[in-house]
Amino acid sequence: MQIEIGLNVAQQNAASAPPASAQTERAADARWPAGRRENRHGVYAAIDLGTNNCRLLVARPSDGGFTVVDAFSRIVRLGEGLAQTGRLSQEAMDRAVIALGVCSDKLKRRKVTLARSVATEACRRAENGGEFIDRVREETGIALEIIPPAEEARLAVLGCHKLLDPGDGPALIFDIGGGSTELVLVEPGDPTPRIKAWWSAPWGVVSLTESEGREAIEGPDRLSAYSRMRERAKRAFAQFAEVLPRDADDIRLLGTSGTVTTLASVHLALPSYDRRAIDGLQVPCHAMREISTTIAAMDLSQRASLPCIGHERADLVVAGCAILEAILDIWPAERLGVADRGIREGILRSMMARDGFVL
């Protein structure tokens, strides 16, 4: 039985972001781009433009899945400053357009015949999001589709659910983004888990960092700042937590985001990021909590010195840790599954399935 959710987000503090939304699986059907054509022997591509990253994946169908033939990822910080101005800045848009230009070149070079390109929270919230979409089409030829949170959650589940720990109990799948965090409650289903309920909270690593302020996060009282961020995220999840099953056995947890893959890399003490070691890893939740609080206590230079954090992630990772701990507070699983896959893979699987491939 589906859990119907029609709740308003609990009141945020004075630095609150726009209210989150929630729906059921019935409202999460993908809006398939018009003009789709058969692509049984072609090359597929998926672009995910988020608040912090621009990612591309190009693949061909193969037995039971797909084979990646090209990929691209770049931190563009499209949502930088959005919380203060309500608009995408010129500098952020320029960075994103340059990255999307690289994607466009790869689509042509790989002779991609069917692609879907999506934009998420930053473009949903920005007053000038539509203007930016028009600019991208004009300068790169890429037609970005601003998807609602329900579709973002559905694609994330479709892309990573195969890494769920085996079991018959309920599972929570989450995606900590730059501008929002999606939480999806699922139960076993065939061939994919059934979505029972989902929730989109308006805090991601960029929006939560800007809400607290970098001076507080880096200051001498930074652990207090961390506690405030963790509590802010937990309040944003509170009404969703009310519909989560109580005292359920065999609960499972799976995270897909730069936060969880980065913290998993720190857990393994990797000298550099290795997707093969991370994708599908199971980490004890208590270990992830210890890593999170340790990182929150570090200053910027100390965080940047960690090989799998570096300068690009050092200023945002603390907010990711706070969001992760807030999730562990409402869903006390013993282990966290780590997925280095998500929306892009969900897009590819969706397109290929619609063309008749068994994945």
Buried (B, 14 or more C-beta within 10 A) or exposed (E): EEBEBEBEBBEBEEBBBBBBBBBBBEEBEBEEEEEEEEBEEBBBBBBBBBBBBBBBBBBBBEEEBBEBBBEBBBBBBBBBBBBEEEBBBEEBBEBBBBBBBBBBEBBEEBEBBBBBBBBBBBBBBBEBBEEBBEBBBEEBEBEBBBBBBBBBBBBBBBBBBBBBBEEEBBBBBBBBBBBBBBBBBBBBEEEBBEBBBBBBBBBBBBBBBBBBEBEBBBEEEBEEBBBBBBBBBBBBBBBBBEBBBEEEEEBBBBBBBBBBBBBBBBBBEBEEBEEEBBBBBBBEBEBBBEBBBEBBEBEBEEBBEBEBBBEBBBBBBBBBBBBBBBBBBBBEBEBBBBBBBBBBBBBBBBBBBBBEBEB
